């Protein structure tokens, strides 16, 4: 499940990066980027996607460290009344 999620995060970050570049180019800075040459844009998206995956990995790692599973030995509780 996390492998599929990481692929989705990678491609989503690349798409959002390109959309951000288009908005900045057209409405803010007028960089006159050649949008017909797609290889440069995809090369720019690779480090953005990898940095986003690194951040996602750090997020999951910190999330997993804070959630500690307490294992309860249920064999000793056989025959006792269930408390809500």
C-alpha positions as CSV (number, residue, x, y, z in Angstrom):
1,X,0.0,0.0,0.0
2,X,2.8,2.4,0.8
3,X,4.6,1.7,-2.5
4,X,1.5,2.7,-4.4
5,X,1.0,5.8,-2.2
6,X,4.6,6.8,-2.7
7,X,4.2,6.6,-6.5
8,X,1.1,8.8,-6.3
9,X,2.9,11.3,-4.1
10,X,5.8,11.4,-6.6
11,X,3.6,12.1,-9.6
12,X,1.3,14.4,-7.8
13,X,4.2,16.6,-6.7
14,X,5.6,16.7,-10.2
15,X,2.2,17.8,-11.6
16,X,1.8,20.4,-8.9
17,X,5.3,21.7,-9.6
18,X,4.6,22.1,-13.3
19,X,1.2,23.8,-12.6
20,X,3.0,26.2,-10.2
21,X,5.6,27.0,-12.9
22,X,2.9,27.6,-15.4
23,X,1.1,30.0,-13.1
24,X,4.3,31.8,-12.1
25,X,5.4,32.1,-15.8
26,X,2.1,33.3,-17.2
27,X,0.8,35.6,-14.5
28,X,3.7,36.7,-12.3
29,X,7.2,36.8,-13.7
30,X,6.9,36.2,-17.5
31,X,9.9,34.0,-17.7
32,X,9.0,32.9,-21.3
33,X,9.6,29.2,-20.6
34,X,9.5,27.0,-23.8
35,X,6.7,24.7,-22.8
36,X,7.0,22.8,-26.1
37,X,10.3,21.2,-24.9
38,X,9.0,18.8,-22.3
39,X,12.3,17.1,-21.5
40,X,13.6,20.1,-19.5
41,X,10.4,20.3,-17.5
42,X,10.5,16.6,-16.7
43,X,14.1,16.8,-15.6
44,X,13.1,19.7,-13.3
45,X,10.3,17.5,-11.8
46,X,12.6,14.7,-10.8
47,X,14.4,16.5,-7.9
48,X,11.1,18.0,-6.8
49,X,9.5,14.6,-6.7
50,X,12.4,13.0,-4.9
51,X,12.4,15.8,-2.3
52,X,8.7,15.4,-1.8
53,X,9.1,11.7,-1.3
54,X,11.9,12.3,1.2
55,X,9.6,14.6,3.2
56,X,6.8,12.1,3.0
57,X,9.1,9.4,4.3
58,X,10.1,11.6,7.2
59,X,6.5,12.4,7.9
60,X,5.6,8.7,8.0
61,X,8.6,7.9,10.1
62,X,7.7,10.5,12.7
63,X,4.1,9.4,12.7
64,X,5.0,5.8,13.3
65,X,7.4,6.7,16.2
66,X,4.7,8.6,18.0
67,X,2.1,5.8,17.7
68,X,3.2,3.1,20.1
69,X,1.2,-0.2,20.2
70,X,0.8,-1.6,23.7
71,X,0.5,-5.3,23.6
72,X,-1.9,-6.6,26.2
73,X,-1.5,-10.1,27.4
74,X,-5.0,-11.4,27.1
75,X,-4.4,-14.9,28.4
76,X,-4.4,-13.6,31.9
77,X,-7.8,-12.0,31.4
78,X,-9.6,-15.2,30.5
79,X,-12.6,-15.6,32.8
80,X,-12.7,-12.1,34.1
81,X,-15.6,-9.7,33.6
82,X,-15.4,-7.4,30.6
83,X,-15.0,-3.8,31.7
84,X,-16.1,-1.0,29.4
